[in-house]
Amino acid sequence: MAAVEEWTAQDVADWINHIGLPAHSLSFLDNAVTGLDLLEISDSILEWLGVRDIADRLHILERLQDVLERQETQDFPPLRHELLSVIRETSEYTETDVSEKSIIILENEKNI
């Protein structure tokens, strides 16, 4: 499976079906929710998307966390993933900055 940030709106809708909430998949598709959007999703956004039941919102958030944790262990060394999370939280950095800083830190790790 592709990394969450690469998911299309159709991929997200398929995932919503896969986790057992097919009643909500059309709303995600109609609102063109992509994997990048999922990375920023919150309880209030889920409610805005029409996921009224708190149990369904929690289920989505928990399953997303599960996917991200599996992705972390498969695709990224933990330190690098943590670094990317911190850098993405600061709006002053661009994606190029994230990549350049990741390379510098990974090179430094090799020299330690």
Rosetta blueprint (number, residue, H / E / L):
1 M L
2 A L
3 A L
4 V H
5 E H
6 E H
7 W L
8 T L
9 A H
10 Q H
11 D H
12 V H
13 A H
14 D H
15 W H
16 I H
17 N H
18 H H
19 I L
20 G L
21 L L
22 P H
23 A H
24 H H
25 S H
26 L H
27 S H
28 F H
29 L H
30 D H
31 N L
32 A L
33 V L
34 T L
35 G H
36 L H
37 D H
38 L H
39 L H
40 E L
41 I L
42 S L
43 D H
44 S H
45 I H
46 L H
47 E H
48 W H
49 L L
50 G L
51 V L
52 R L
53 D L
54 I H
55 A H
56 D H
57 R H
58 L H
59 H H
60 I H
61 L H
62 E H
63 R H
64 L H
65 Q H
66 D H
67 V H
68 L H
69 E H
70 R H
71 Q H
72 E H
73 T H
74 Q H
75 D H
76 F L
77 P L
78 P H
79 L H
80 R H
81 H H
82 E H
83 L H
84 L H
85 S H
86 V H
87 I H
88 R H
89 E H
90 T L
91 S L
92 E L
93 Y L
94 T L
95 E H
96 T H
97 D H
98 V H
99 S H
100 E H
101 K H
102 S H
103 I H
104 I H
105 I H
106 L H
107 E H
108 N H
109 E H
110 K H
111 N H
112 I L
